[in-house]
Amino acid sequence: MAEGLHHPLSPALHRVLRRAVLDHATAEHRKAFLPLVHVGVPGRRETVFAVRPDEPSDHALRTDIVSAMVRRVRQPGAAPMVWLTRRDPLEAQDVDLAWLASTRSAYGELGLPLLMVVVNRHGWRDPRSGLSRSWHRLRAPAVG
């Protein structure tokens, strides 16, 4: 089987991925912003790294950054997920592929299963399998 997410997703995973999109859509209102790498669980514990185009970055440095982020948030149980938030459409971009390669290396070195998605204000996409989900009008679930 190919890497990444495939149908059917569990209801719990669907809720977590939807939460990542909703959190990004409600928190980021600027038209232009830096891509952010998140490691953790959306809506719970997470750590964030801003991807600045003016800072030097290579595969090894990105791998070290992801490893440090995982160690900061890791708790017993499931491995933390990685999500990259950005403003552009969800088609694969260089920034996605660079961070995917480094995240793969970091998770491989740590012996953890990898769950990584790219998120914008309207949806998410798995850069490995291409599986995606988007919403026209994403709203917070009703509480009651």
C-alpha positions as CSV (number, residue, x, y, z in Angstrom):
1,M,0.0,0.0,0.0
2,A,1.2,3.5,-0.8
3,E,2.3,5.9,2.0
4,G,-0.1,8.4,3.5
5,L,-3.8,8.5,4.2
6,H,-6.4,6.5,2.4
7,H,-10.1,6.1,2.6
8,P,-11.9,5.4,4.8
9,L,-10.6,7.6,7.5
10,S,-11.7,6.9,11.1
11,P,-14.2,9.3,12.5
12,A,-11.6,10.4,15.1
13,L,-9.0,11.1,12.5
14,H,-11.5,13.0,10.4
15,R,-12.3,15.2,13.4
16,V,-8.7,15.9,14.1
17,L,-7.9,16.9,10.5
18,R,-11.1,19.0,10.4
19,R,-10.0,20.7,13.6
20,A,-6.6,21.6,12.1
21,V,-8.4,23.3,9.2
22,L,-10.9,25.1,11.5
23,D,-8.2,26.3,13.9
24,H,-6.2,27.7,11.0
25,A,-9.2,29.3,9.3
26,T,-10.3,31.0,12.5
27,A,-6.8,32.0,13.8
28,E,-5.2,33.4,10.6
29,H,-6.9,36.4,9.0
30,R,-4.0,38.0,7.2
31,K,-3.8,37.8,3.4
32,A,-0.1,37.1,3.5
33,F,1.6,35.0,6.2
34,L,4.5,32.6,6.6
35,P,4.0,28.9,6.3
36,L,3.9,27.3,9.8
37,V,5.0,23.7,10.7
38,H,2.9,22.4,13.6
39,V,3.7,19.2,15.5
40,G,1.3,17.8,18.1
41,V,-2.5,17.3,18.1
42,P,-4.8,20.1,16.8
43,G,-6.8,21.6,19.6
44,R,-4.5,20.1,22.2
45,R,-0.8,20.2,22.7
46,E,1.3,21.5,19.8
47,T,4.5,23.4,18.9
48,V,4.9,25.6,15.9
49,F,7.8,26.7,13.7
50,A,7.6,29.6,11.2
51,V,9.1,28.8,7.8
52,R,11.0,32.0,6.9
53,P,12.3,32.3,3.4
54,D,15.2,34.5,4.4
55,E,16.7,32.0,6.9
56,P,19.1,29.3,5.7
57,S,17.4,25.9,5.6
58,D,18.5,22.5,4.4
59,H,17.3,19.0,4.8
60,A,19.4,18.2,7.9
61,L,18.4,21.4,9.7
62,R,14.7,20.8,8.9
63,T,15.0,17.2,10.2
64,D,16.6,18.5,13.4
65,I,13.8,21.0,13.8
66,V,11.1,18.4,13.4
67,S,12.9,16.0,15.8
68,A,13.1,18.7,18.4
69,M,9.4,19.6,18.0
70,V,8.4,16.0,18.3
71,R,10.4,15.6,21.5
72,R,8.8,18.7,22.9
73,V,5.2,17.5,22.5
74,R,5.4,13.7,22.6
75,Q,3.4,12.0,25.2
76,P,2.6,8.3,25.7
77,G,0.2,6.9,23.1
78,A,-0.1,7.9,19.5
79,A,2.7,9.7,17.7
80,P,2.1,13.5,17.2
81,M,1.0,14.5,13.8
82,V,2.6,17.2,11.6
83,W,0.6,19.8,9.7
84,L,2.0,22.6,7.5
85,T,-0.4,25.6,7.3
86,R,-0.1,28.0,4.4
87,R,-2.3,30.3,2.3
88,D,-2.0,28.9,-1.2
89,P,-4.1,26.1,-2.9
90,L,-3.4,22.6,-1.6
91,E,-1.6,21.4,-4.7
92,A,1.9,20.2,-3.8
93,Q,4.5,23.0,-3.6
94,D,8.2,23.1,-2.9
95,V,7.8,24.0,0.7
96,D,5.5,21.0,1.3
97,L,7.9,18.6,-0.3
98,A,10.9,19.9,1.5
99,W,9.2,19.6,4.9
100,L,7.8,16.2,4.0
101,A,11.2,14.9,3.2
102,S,12.7,16.2,6.5
103,T,9.7,15.0,8.5
104,R,10.0,11.5,7.0
105,S,13.6,11.5,8.1
106,A,12.9,12.7,11.6
107,Y,10.1,10.3,12.2
108,G,12.2,7.5,10.7
109,E,15.0,8.2,13.1
110,L,12.6,8.4,16.0
111,G,10.9,5.1,14.9
112,L,7.4,6.8,14.7
113,P,4.6,6.4,12.2
114,L,4.2,9.6,10.2
115,L,0.9,11.5,9.7
116,M,1.5,14.7,7.8
117,V,-1.0,17.0,6.0
118,V,-0.9,20.4,4.4
119,V,-3.6,22.8,5.6
120,N,-5.1,26.0,4.2
121,R,-8.2,27.9,5.2
122,H,-10.5,25.5,3.2
123,G,-9.1,22.0,3.7
124,W,-6.2,19.6,4.1
125,R,-4.2,17.4,1.7
126,D,-1.8,14.5,2.4
127,P,1.3,15.2,0.3
128,R,2.1,11.5,0.1
129,S,-1.1,10.0,-1.1
130,G,-2.9,13.1,-2.5
131,L,-6.0,12.3,-0.3
132,S,-7.7,15.6,0.5
133,R,-10.8,17.1,1.9
134,S,-12.1,20.7,1.6
135,W,-15.1,22.7,2.7
136,H,-16.7,25.7,1.2
137,R,-18.0,27.1,4.5
138,L,-16.3,25.4,7.5
139,R,-18.0,26.1,10.8
140,A,-17.4,25.1,14.4
141,P,-19.4,22.1,15.4
142,A,-22.5,22.8,17.4
143,V,-22.1,22.4,21.2
144,G,-25.0,20.9,23.0
